[in-house]
Amino acid sequence: MLETLFRFFGGIGLFLLGMSLLSDGLKDYAGHWLRTQLLRFAGTPFKAFISGFFATLFIQSSSATTVAVIGFVSAGLLTFPQALGVVFGASLGTTATGWIVALVGLKFKLGLYVLPLLVVGVFMRLLGRGRRVFLGNALAGFALIFVGLEFMQLAMQGLTQHFDLSALDRAGTLATILAVAVGLILTVLMQSSSATLATALTAVSAGTISFDHAAGVVIGAAIGTTITGVLAALRASVSARRTATAHVIFNLATGVLAWLLMPVLLALVRGFQTWANSSEPAIGLAAFHSLFIGIGVVIFLPNARRFASWIERVVPDRGPAWTRYLDAATRRVPSVAIVATERALRETARQVCDKLQNGLSANAWDSSANEFEPTIREIQEFLEQLPVAPDDTVMVRDRVEQLHALDHLLRLTARLNPPFTLQQVFQDPILADAVNTGRRVLTLTRQSLDEKLSPDLEAELATSAEQLRRFREDRRLETIHESALGHRSPSSTLHLLDALRWLDRAAAHAAKISAYLK
């Protein structure tokens, strides 16, 4: 009995470790690909559903897909209805794990034959560089999944000799409710619906539990898998909370519907098995899982926009506009997190440019650097905690550009509340052209942060900043000469030079921010 339990828990541990290595390895190996494909095919909720389905099918992790979607919504790259389409697709895509286990893992004893693959993966992890390390993790994880499944199969065969669960068949509805609760609790404890599904598949294949009770465990796993998202979203951004809420409602409604329609669904599955000439209970259980998730998709997907509108009313956005993009959960997918920091930088820079424009236009300097200091510190800390592989040249380039932009944003923010003497000098007619040029630079910078500038406007932005620099140099000599001749007092001369320097540096930093975030 002790040996059986050790095999069972050891098998679950190996399976969980394998799933984690496989999904993390593929997610890291295909991070940019995942980001590109999810965005490319997410035009409508239906296209987003297809995108989410195939992405989850590839990386074998609906959690990774959901985290990526949260980042895309936070970064403004996906609308919330599109995100729901991806979430629905990820829910259906994760049912592929059951088919892999039923058709390959349980049907063929691969535990021994995948061990060389495990060695290859470990050596790639230890000796490889760059993306080869991620691929090594994925190969090692793939091998461990089947090793774990073989241990679980042996354990389930041993459990049938020690436990007789046939009495549960006479408990009727109570037994089904108990099976659902077991599936939910196992998923919450193991933080993996795939592990619970694999346990149910091996149990029903070994005859440890009946098909009906295994179906109840699968329903419980589908409901329990939402707990991870709920826990992750408790202190996360509003996008994460909305996505987690939608995920919970979708899976809960689908699970309840599956429980209510279980006799009908089981009859359909048995009909499918008869048509396919298959008596394997594990295959039937995988079909049951796909069937009830598919029914949920058919109900929810056509109403994705209305569902999204309702969720947005239930979970309103009350946070500050320029920090809503930063979600700690997105750091699990660095290629998504880097987009979130870019959007946060853009939004903060827009706010600063608006404040500076208002000050130069109406002489209304009602802001200071202190107003944006917490926001910029939050962006900086988020960027510092973002893991980056040195061999990932795209990520390194993006991070370098964002650090440059953050540096210039800090310097631009420091000019939000110039001394009162400078505020008065800005009204001097002699600086009218310089002030107008500075305002034009801020306007073009503001526009570039909203949309891509045309080549002509980009050239105008650079030219305007350069004009201010030359005006400052030329006017500096003239002003000092005028002061020496007695046409200006030394104090007014110094104030004028300070104002010119202020305008020159503000325009230069704004233009640099536009260039680095281009």
N, C-alpha and C positions, 0 to 999 in steps of 0.2 A: 504493500500500500504506500509506504514512504517513497519507494523508488518511483511509483506511478505519479505521485504528487510532484516529486522533483522534476520528472520529465515534463509534466504539464506546465508548471510555472517557468521552468527553464525554456521550454518551447515558446511560451508567450513572450518571455524576455527577449529571446533571439529574434522573434518575429517583429516586436516593437522596435528593436535596435535596427533591424534590417529595413523596416519601413522608413524610419527616421533618416538613416544614411542614404537610402535610395532617393527619397523626396528632396532632402537637402542638397544632395549631390547634383541631381538633375536641375533643381531650381537654380543653384549657383552656376552650373555649367551653361545653362541656357537662359540666364537672367535677362540679357538684352533681347534675346529672341522672344522670350515670354512677353516682355514689355511691348515689343514691336507687334507681335501677332495679336495680342489682346486688343491693342488700340486699332490695328488695321481693320479688323473684322467686327468692330463694335459699333456700327453706325445706328442700328435699330436694336430694340430689345431682343428680337429674334436672332439677328446676327451676333449679338453679344452672347446669347445662349449657346450658339454653335461654337463661338470662340472659347467660352468658359468650359464647355464639354471637352473639346479637344486638348486644351491646355492642361486640364486635370487628368485626362487620359494619358498624357505624355509624362507629367511629373508625378502622377500617382499621389497627389495631395490636394484635397479641396481647400485645406487651411491655407496653403501657400497661394493658391489662386485667389482666395477671399482676401488675404492680406494685401496682395498686389492690387486688387480692385479698390480696397479702402484707400490705398495710396493714390490711385488714379483719380478717384472722386475728390479726395482732399486737394490734389494738385489741379483740379479743374479740367482734367483730360477726359473724364467720362462724366456723363450726367448720371444722376441717381437711378432713373429708369433703366439706363444701359447697364449700370452696375448690378441691378437686380437680375437682368438677363444672364449676366456672367455667373452670378450666385446660383441661379437655377441650373445652369449648365454644369457648374462644378458639382452640384448635388447629384445630378444624373451621372456625371463622369466618374464619380467615386465608386459607383456600383460596379465599375469594371474590375475592381479588386476582387470582388466575389467571383466573377467569371474566371479570372486568372487562377484563383485558388481552386475552384471547382473543376475547371477543364484541364489544368496543368499540374498544380501543386498536389492535389489529392489523387488524381488519376495516374500520375507517373511518379515514382519514387525518385525524386531528383536530389534529395539531400546529400547523397554521396557524390553524385556526378558534378555538382556545382562547387565542390570544395576547391578544385583548381582555379575556378573563377574568383573565389574568395582570396586566394593567394595572390593572383594577378592584381586584384583591386587593392590589397594591402600594400604591395610593392609600389604601385602607382601613387598611393597616398604618401608613402614614406620617401620615395626617391624622385617622384615627379615634381614638376614645377608648373605654376600657373593653373590653367584650366584642367590639366591632366590630373591634378589632385582631386578636383571635384568629380571627374569621371571615375577615378579610383574609388571614391566614396560610394558612388552609385553602383558600381560593379560589386563591391563588397556587400552593400546592402541587399542587392538582388539575390546574392548567394545565401545570405543569412536568413532571408524570408523562407526559402525552401528548406533550409536546415531546421528552422524553428517549426515549420509545418510538419516535418517528419517526426520531430519529438512530440508534438501535440497529438498526432495520429496514434503513436504508440501509447501515449498516456490515456487517450480516450478508449482505446481497446482494453486497457487495463481497468479503467473505471467501470466498465460494464460488468466486470467480474465482482466488483465490490458493492455496487449500488444498483438497486432495481427501482427505476423511476416510472414503471408502468402504472403505478397507483395514481400518478398525476393525470393520466388519461381519463380517470373517472371523476376528476374534480371539475371538469367543464370550464366555465367562464373564469372561475377563480384561478385555475391553473394558467390560463392564458394571460390574465392580468399579472400573475406572479412572474411569468416568463418575460413580459414587457418590462417589468420592474428590474429583473435581473439584467436584461440587456442595457437598460439605462444606467444602472449602478456600475456595471462593469466598464461601460464607456467613460463614465465620469472618473472612475478610479484610474483607468489606464490612459485616459485622454486620447483615445484612438478608437473610432468606430470600426476601422479596418481590423484591429485585433479582436474586437468582440465578434465581428462577422466571421473571421477566420475560426474563432472558437466554436461558433454555432455550426459552421460548415463541417468542421472535423467531428463535432459531436453527433450531428445527424448522419454523417457518413459512416461513423462507427456504430450507429444504432443506440448511442447513449441516451438520446432524447428523441421524442417523436418529431415528425415534420411540422406539425401544427405548433408545438411549443418552440421549435427553432425559429419559426416565422415570427412568433411573439418576441423572441430575443432580438431579431433583426429590426423589428419596429422600435423596440426600446433603444437600440443602438442609434437609429436614425434621429430619435428625439434627443438622446444624450449627447450626441456630437455637437450640439449647439452650445453646450455649457462652456466649452473652451472659448468660443467667441464672446460669450457673455462676460466671462471673467476678464478677458483681454480688453473689453470695451468699457469696463467700469469707470476708468479714469482716462479714457482715450478721447479722441476728437469726436465731434458730432457725427462725422461721416462714419466712423467706426461704430458708434452707438446705433445709428440708423441701420447700417448693414447687419449688425448683430441682431437687432430687433426683427428685421425682415427675415433673417435666416431662421430665428426661433419660431416665428409665426408660420413660416412656410413648412418647416419640418414638423412642427407640432400638429398643424392642421392636416398635413399629409399622413402622419402617423395615426392620428385619431380616425381619419377616414379609412386607412388600411385596416385598423382594428374593427371598425364597424362593418366593413365590407369583406372581412377575412374569408367567410365561407365562399363568397362569389370569386374572390381572387384565387383562393386555393383550387377551386374548381377549374378556373381558367388555366392555372399552372399545370394541373394534372392533364387537362386537355392538350396543352402544349407538349408535355412529355410524351403523351400517347402519339401525337402527330409526329414528333421528332424521334419516336421509337427509342426513348431513353428512360431508364428506370433509376438513374442516379439521383438520390435525394439532394445531393449538394448542388447539382445543376438546377434542379427545380427550385431550391432556395435562392440561388442567384437570380433566377428568372423572377421570382416573387419580389425580391428587392428592387430590381429594375422596373417591374410593373407598377408598384405603388408609388415609387418616386416619379415615374413617367406620368402617372395620372395627376399627381400634384402639379407637374410642369404644364400639362394640358389645361389645367384649371387656372393657374396663376399667370402664366406667360402672356396670354392675350390681354390680361388686365394689369400688366406691369406698370403702366403709367398711372392708372388710378390708384393702384396699391402704393406706388411710390409717393404720390401726393398725400395719401392718408398717413403714411409713415412720417413724412416731413412735418405734418401737423402734430402728430403725436410726440415727435422728438424735434422740437424747434431748435434753431441755431441762435444761441445767445452770446456766443464767444466773440472776442475781437476779430475783425475781418482778417488782419494780417498775420495772425498766429493759428488760424484754423487748419492750415495745411500740415502742421507739424504733429505727427502721430507716432508715438514710440513704436507701435506695432509695425509700421512700415520699415523700420530699420532691419527687420528680418529679410527684406528684399532690397538690398542696397540700390539696385538700378531704379527702383520706384522711389526710395527715400531721397535720392539725389534730385529727382524731379520735384518732390515736395519742398525741399529747401530752396530750389530755384523759384518756385511760385511764391514762397514766403518772402524771399528777397525782392522779387518784383513788386509784390503788394506793399511792402514796407517802403521801398523806394518811391512808389507812386504817391504814398501818403506824404512823404518828406518833400517831394517836388511840389505837391499841391500847397503845402504850408509855405514853402519859400516863394512860390509864385504869388500867393495871397499877400505875403509881406511886402514884396517889391511893387505890387500893383496898388494896394490900398494902404500901404504902410501900417498893416495890422499884424504885429508880431506877437501872436498869442500862444506860441509854442516854444518848447525848449528841447534840448537833447535828452533831458530826463524823461520826457514823455515816451520816447522810443527806446530808451536804454534797456528795459526788461525784455522787449521784443527782440532786439538785436542780440542780447545775451542768450536768449532762448535759441535763436537761429545758430549762433556760434556753438553752443553746447551740443545741439542736435548734430551739427556738421562734424564736431570733434568725435562724437560717439559712433559715427557711421563707419562700419568696417570696410576697408578697401584693400584689395589684393594688389601688391605692387606691379604685378604683371598685367593687370587689367588697365590697359592704356586709355580706354574710353572713360572709365570711371575716374582715373587720375587726372585726365585733362579737364573733365567737368568740375572736379573738386578744386583744381587750381584756379579755374576761371571764377568759381563762386567765392573762393577766398579773396581774390583780387576785388571782386565786386563788393564783398563784405567790408573790406578795408576802406574802399572809397565811400561806401555808405556811412561808415562811422565818421569819416572826416566831413562828409556833407551834412550829416545830422548835427555836428558840432557848430554849424553856422546857422542854426535855426533861430537863435535869439541874439543878434548882434548888439553890441553896446548902443546905448541911446544916442551917443554922438554920431555913430555911423548911420543910424536910422534917419537922422536929420540930413546928413550929407547926401543920402540916396535921392533926396528931393531937389538937390542942386541941379539947375538946368545944364550945367557943364557935363553932368554925368547921364543926361537923358539917353543918349545913344548907347552908352555902355549898359545902362539898366535895361533898355529894350532888347539889346543883344543877349543879355543874361536871361531875361524872361523867355526869349525865343529858344535858347538852349534848353531851359527847363521844360518848355512846351514840347519840343521834339523828343526829349528824353522820356517824358511822360507818355507820349504817343508810342515810342518804341517799346515801352514796357507793356503796352496793351496789344500791339500788333507789329508785324515786321514792317520796317520802313522801306520805302522805295529807295533805289540807289541815289536819286536826286536828293531826297530828304536826308539820307545818311551823310551825303557829301556836305549838305548845308549845315548839319549838326557839327561836323568836324571843323568846317570853315568858320562857323560862328564862334566856337570855343577858341580857335586860333586867332581870330580877330580881336577878341577880348584880351588875349595875352599880349598881342602887339600893341593894342591901344594902351594897356597898362604901362608897358615899357616906354612907349613914346611920350605918354602924358606925364610919366614920372619925371623925366628930365625937364619937360616944359614947366611943370608945376614948381619944381625946386628952383628953376631959373627965375620964375615969376616971384617967388618968395624972396630970392636974393636981391631982386630989384625993388622990393618993397611993395609989390602989388598984392601980395597975400601975407597974412600973418603966419608965423611958424606953426601955430596950433592948427589953423584951418588947412595948412598944407599937409601936415601929418595926418589929419582926419581924412582928407581927400585921398591920400596915398593908401591909407588903410582900407577905405571903401573900394578903391580900385583892386587892391589885393584880394579883398573879400569876394568881389564879383568874379575875378579871374579864377580863383581857386574853386569857388562854388560851381562855376561852369565847367571847369576841368574835371572835377570829381563826377558831376552829373554825366558828362560825355563818356567818361571811363566806365561808369556803371552800365550805360547803354551798350557800350562796345563789348564788355565782358558777358553780359546777359543776352547778347544778340543770338 
